[in-house]
Amino acid sequence: MSNRSMKFLVFIQIILIFYLGYLIVKEKIENKPIKKEFEVYKNYINKLEKENKELKEKLEYLSDPENLKKELKEKFNLVEPGEKVIILPENF
């Protein structure tokens, strides 16, 4: 192989290395906003999963008739026949 063809091959290799470096940097720059958006959605999904778990626990709790009755009484001030309500003053 002649000296001239060796220089040409080295030149082509250098150009390819710079081009590959350019592509890598370009890819990283373009992916940065996508990674941030991914994190936002990931956090949102975690929040929804936590909320879903809490709602399932509440549903399981309220599936028991006694717990449902207790919650209804407290929330809507309901009384069963024969029960009496005692109202205490705030300063008691």
Contacts in CASP RR format, 6 or more apart in sequence:
PFRMAT RR
TARGET T0000
AUTHOR 0000-0000-0000
METHOD contacts of the structure
MODEL  1
MSNRSMKFLVFIQIILIFYLGYLIVKEKIENKPIKKEFEVYKNYINKLEK
ENKELKEKLEYLSDPENLKKELKEKFNLVEPGEKVIILPENF
61 67 0 8 1.000
62 68 0 8 1.000
62 71 0 8 1.000
72 78 0 8 1.000
73 79 0 8 1.000
77 85 0 8 1.000
79 85 0 8 1.000
END
